[in-house]
């Protein structure tokens, strides 16, 4: 126990300064992640976190939360209200079953004691054969009852185990929904705002790329909303495939996406955006209703570089302004030139 205490104290002395250095909020989940990091018990976690720190010089909240969920968090967590309700129901059912079984077991025990007391009289020849058989028949009947009761409890425990497994799966989805957009599978707007704010607060060098699917309303009008969803998913896959060197992709809302490009100048981020533009230009999407292959999927891009004094709103507005300019100049282009 003393060795464990010394180890915990040593990890604490390592983890807290690292959290302060990397602008990480002192929450239990964050501390658990950094404790595991300095403990070096999960090499995969250390490798991923090292890559994040190399690219960002900090750890964006959404990335931090995903690392925590992947490596540290118990899969038995879920939204508190839902978990509380479901666990209360489970405990109520189990408590009732256990109380019934305990009561039955106690009654059975009392009956066994009385039966053996009666059987002991056989030695004194004070019980007839018929009376002995009556005691034995009662024992058999009562044993069947207690077996049925314990069998029911075992069934209840099995059902509870299955329900807990279901809750675990449900938790994974709840945690995932908190970070990811359901349709595109990219980080969602909440994650974007959280990450961008954290990077701005730490004055992190970065550029922001905003992109919007060209003529998206026409796709929905001409081919239906399911086709529009397919376009969004196709572009999201292209964006995800392009995420390297710490770049993170987000669904900003509707047909608009955003990418945070760490430690890259406006010029480099613009080149990256133009590569993405050409990748999307090659995207072919098939309308499943008619079998028609649509080859006119394009997107317009706006790029802005973070400057000291920028807020989340001003940085987004700078990129949005460039995106609007790209739309005005004919779409399927990156601005600034």
C-alpha positions in Angstrom: 0.0 0.0 0.0 2.9 2.4 0.8 4.5 1.7 -2.6 1.2 2.4 -4.3 0.8 5.7 -2.4 4.3 6.7 -3.3 3.7 5.9 -7.0 0.4 7.8 -7.0 2.1 10.9 -5.4 5.0 10.7 -7.9 2.5 10.6 -10.9 0.6 13.5 -9.4 3.7 15.6 -9.2 4.4 14.8 -12.9 0.8 15.1 -14.3 -0.3 18.4 -12.8 2.7 20.5 -14.2 2.1 18.9 -17.6 -1.6 19.8 -17.5 -0.7 23.4 -16.6 2.0 23.6 -19.3 -0.4 22.4 -21.9 -3.4 24.6 -20.8 -5.5 21.6 -19.8 -8.4 22.2 -17.4 -8.1 20.5 -14.0 -11.1 18.2 -14.3 -11.2 14.6 -13.0 -11.4 13.2 -16.5 -8.4 15.3 -17.7 -6.4 14.4 -14.7 -7.2 10.7 -15.2 -5.9 10.9 -18.8 -2.7 12.7 -17.8 -2.1 10.4 -14.8 -2.3 7.4 -17.2 0.1 9.3 -19.6 2.8 9.8 -17.0 2.2 6.3 -15.6 3.2 5.0 -19.1 0.9 2.0 -18.8 -0.7 2.5 -22.2 1.9 3.1 -24.9 -0.8 3.7 -27.6 -2.2 6.5 -25.6 1.3 8.1 -25.1 2.0 7.9 -28.8 -1.3 9.5 -29.8 -1.0 12.3 -27.1 2.6 12.9 -28.1 1.5 13.4 -31.7 -1.3 15.8 -30.7 1.1 17.9 -28.6 3.7 17.9 -31.4 1.1 19.3 -33.8 -0.9 21.7 -31.5 1.5 22.4 -28.6 -1.6 21.7 -26.5 -4.5 19.3 -26.5 -7.8 20.5 -27.9 -10.8 19.6 -25.7 -12.5 17.4 -28.3 -9.4 15.5 -29.0 -8.7 15.3 -25.2 -12.2 13.9 -24.6 -11.9 11.3 -27.4 -8.5 10.1 -26.0 -10.1 9.8 -22.5 -13.1 7.9 -23.9 -10.8 5.6 -26.0 -8.2 4.8 -23.4 -9.4 5.7 -19.9 -13.1 5.9 -19.5 -15.1 3.0 -18.3 -17.5 1.8 -20.9 -20.1 1.4 -18.2 -20.7 5.2 -18.0 -23.8 6.8 -19.6 -25.8 10.0 -19.4 -26.3 10.5 -15.7 -30.1 10.7 -15.7 -30.6 7.7 -18.0 -28.1 5.6 -16.1 -29.6 6.6 -12.7 -33.1 5.7 -13.9 -32.1 2.3 -15.4 -29.9 1.3 -12.5 -32.6 2.2 -10.0 -35.0 -0.1 -12.0 -32.4 -2.9 -12.1 -31.6 -2.6 -8.4 -35.3 -2.5 -7.5 -36.0 -5.7 -9.5 -32.9 -7.5 -8.1 -33.6 -6.3 -4.5 -37.2 -7.6 -4.7 -36.0 -11.0 -6.1 -33.2 -11.3 -3.5 -35.6 -10.4 -0.7 -38.1 -13.0 -1.9 -35.3 -15.6 -2.2 -33.9 -14.8 1.2 -37.3 -15.1 2.7 -37.9 -18.4 1.0 -34.5 -19.6 2.1 -35.1 -18.6 5.7 -38.4 -20.4 5.7 -36.8 -23.4 4.1 -34.1 -23.4 6.8 -36.7 -23.3 9.6 -38.6 -26.1 8.0 -35.5 -28.2 7.6 -34.6 -27.7 11.3 -38.1 -28.8 12.4 -38.1 -31.7 10.0 -34.7 -33.0 11.3 -36.0 -32.5 14.9 -38.9 -34.7 14.0 -36.7 -37.3 12.3 -34.5 -37.5 15.4 -37.5 -39.0 17.2 -37.3 -42.0 14.9 -34.5 -43.2 17.1 -36.8 -43.1 20.1 -39.4 -45.1 18.0 -41.8 -42.3 18.7 -42.7 -41.7 15.0 -44.6 -44.1 12.7 -43.4 -44.9 9.2 -46.3 -42.8 7.8 -45.2 -39.9 9.9 -41.6 -40.2 8.7 -42.8 -40.3 5.0 -44.9 -37.2 5.6 -41.9 -35.3 6.9 -39.8 -36.5 3.9 -42.6 -35.5 1.4 -42.7 -32.0 3.0 -38.9 -31.7 2.6 -39.1 -32.7 -1.0 -41.9 -30.2 -1.7 -40.1 -27.4 0.1 -36.9 -28.1 -1.7 -38.7 -27.8 -5.0 -40.0 -24.4 -3.9 -36.6 -23.1 -2.9 -35.0 -24.4 -6.1 -37.7 -22.5 -8.1 -37.0 -19.3 -6.1 -33.2 -19.5 -6.5 -33.7 -20.4 -10.2 -35.8 -17.3 -10.6 -33.2 -15.1 -8.9 -30.5 -16.5 -11.2 -32.7 -15.7 -14.2 -33.1 -12.1 -12.9 -29.3 -11.8 -12.4 -28.8 -13.0 -16.0 -31.3 -10.5 -17.3 -29.6 -7.7 -15.3 -26.3 -8.6 -16.8 -27.7 -8.4 -20.3 -29.3 -5.1 -19.5 -26.0 -3.7 -18.1 -24.3 -4.8 -21.4 -27.0 -2.9 -23.3 -26.4 0.2 -21.1 -22.7 -0.1 -21.9 -23.3 0.0 -25.6 -25.8 2.8 -25.2 -23.1 4.8 -23.3 -20.7 4.4 -26.1 -23.2 6.0 -28.4 -24.1 8.8 -25.9 -20.4 9.6 -25.6 -19.9 9.5 -29.3 -22.9 11.8 -30.0 -21.4 14.4 -27.6 -18.4 14.7 -30.0 -19.4 13.6 -33.4 -22.0 14.5 -36.0 -24.3 11.6 -36.7 -24.5 11.9 -40.5 -20.9 12.8 -41.5 -19.1 11.1 -38.6 -16.9 14.1 -38.3 -16.5 16.2 -35.1 -19.6 18.3 -34.5 -20.1 22.0 -34.1 -19.8 21.8 -30.3 -16.4 20.1 -30.6 -15.3 22.7 -33.1 -16.2 25.7 -30.9 -14.5 24.0 -27.9 -11.3 23.2 -29.8 -11.1 26.6 -31.5 -11.6 28.5 -28.3 -9.0 26.5 -26.5 -6.4 27.0 -29.3 -7.2 30.7 -29.4 -6.8 31.1 -25.6 -3.3 29.5 -25.9 -2.4 31.7 -28.9 -1.8 28.7 -31.0 -0.5 29.3 -34.5 -3.0 27.9 -36.9 -5.2 28.6 -39.9 -8.9 28.0 -40.4 -10.5 26.5 -43.5 -14.2 26.9 -44.1 -15.9 25.1 -47.0 -19.4 25.0 -48.4 -20.9 22.5 -50.9 -21.8 24.3 -54.1 -25.5 24.3 -55.2 -26.4 21.9 -52.4 -30.1 23.0 -52.4 -30.3 22.0 -56.1 -29.1 18.5 -55.2 -31.9 18.2 -52.6 -34.5 19.6 -54.9 -33.5 17.5 -58.0 -32.6 14.2 -56.4 -34.1 14.3 -52.9 -32.7 14.7 -49.4 -31.3 11.2 -49.1 -29.1 12.0 -52.1 -28.0 15.2 -50.3 -27.1 13.2 -47.3 -25.0 10.9 -49.5 -23.1 14.0 -50.9 -22.4 15.2 -47.3 -21.1 11.7 -46.3 -18.9 11.5 -49.5 -17.3 14.9 -48.8 -16.9 14.1 -45.2 -14.9 10.9 -46.1 -12.6 13.0 -48.4 -12.0 15.5 -45.5 -11.3 12.7 -43.0 -8.9 11.0 -45.4 -7.0 14.3 -45.7 -6.6 14.9 -42.0 -2.9 14.5 -41.3 -0.3 16.4 -39.2 -2.9 17.2 -36.6 -5.5 18.6 -38.9 -9.1 18.1 -37.6 -12.3 18.2 -39.7 -15.7 19.2 -38.4 -19.2 19.5 -39.7 -19.9 23.1 -39.0 -23.6 22.9 -39.9 -25.8 21.9 -42.9 -23.6 21.7 -46.0 -20.7 23.6 -44.4 -17.6 22.2 -42.9 -14.5 23.5 -41.1 -10.9 22.3 -40.7 -8.4 23.5 -38.1 -4.9 23.4 -39.6 -2.3 23.8 -36.7 1.1 25.4 -37.1 0.5 26.3 -40.8 0.6 29.7 -42.5 -2.2 31.1 -44.7 -0.2 30.1 -47.8 0.3 26.5 -46.8 -3.3 26.2 -45.6 -4.5 27.6 -48.8 -2.5 25.1 -50.8 -4.0 22.3 -48.6 -7.5 23.7 -49.3 -6.9 23.7 -53.0 -5.8 20.0 -52.8 -9.1 19.3 -51.0 -11.1 21.2 -53.6 -9.6 19.0 -56.4 -10.3 15.9 -54.4 -14.0 16.9 -54.0 -14.2 17.8 -57.7 -13.4 14.2 -58.6 -16.2 12.9 -56.3 -18.9 10.9 -58.2 -22.2 10.3 -56.4 -24.9 7.9 -57.7 -28.6 8.6 -57.3 -29.9 5.3 -56.1 -33.5 6.0 -57.3 -32.6 6.6 -60.9 -29.1 5.1 -61.1 -27.8 8.4 -62.4 -24.2 9.2 -61.5 -23.8 12.9 -60.6 -20.3 14.3 -61.4 -20.8 17.9 -60.6 -20.1 18.0 -56.9 -17.9 20.9 -56.0 -17.2 23.1 -53.0 -16.0 26.6 -52.3 -13.4 27.4 -49.7 -12.4 30.4 -47.5 -9.1 30.4 -45.5 -8.0 32.6 -42.7 -4.9 32.7 -40.4 -5.2 33.3 -36.7 -3.7 36.5 -35.5 -3.1 37.6 -31.9 -6.3 39.3 -30.7 -8.7 37.2 -32.8 -11.7 35.6 -31.0 -13.6 32.6 -32.2 -16.1 34.9 -33.8 -13.6 37.1 -35.6 -11.6 34.2 -36.9 -14.7 32.4 -38.2 -15.9 35.7 -39.8 -12.6 36.2 -41.6 -12.8 32.7 -43.1 -16.5 33.1 -43.9 -15.8 36.4 -45.7 -13.3 34.6 -48.0 -15.8 31.8 -48.5 -18.5 34.3 -49.5 -16.0 35.8 -51.9 -15.3 32.4 -53.5 -19.0 31.9 -54.0 -19.4 35.4 -55.6 -16.6 34.7 -58.0 -18.2 31.6 -59.4 -17.7 28.8 -56.8 -15.4 25.8 -56.9 -12.4 27.9 -55.8 -10.3 28.8 -52.8 -10.0 32.4 -51.4 -7.9 34.3 -50.9 -6.1 33.7 -54.1 
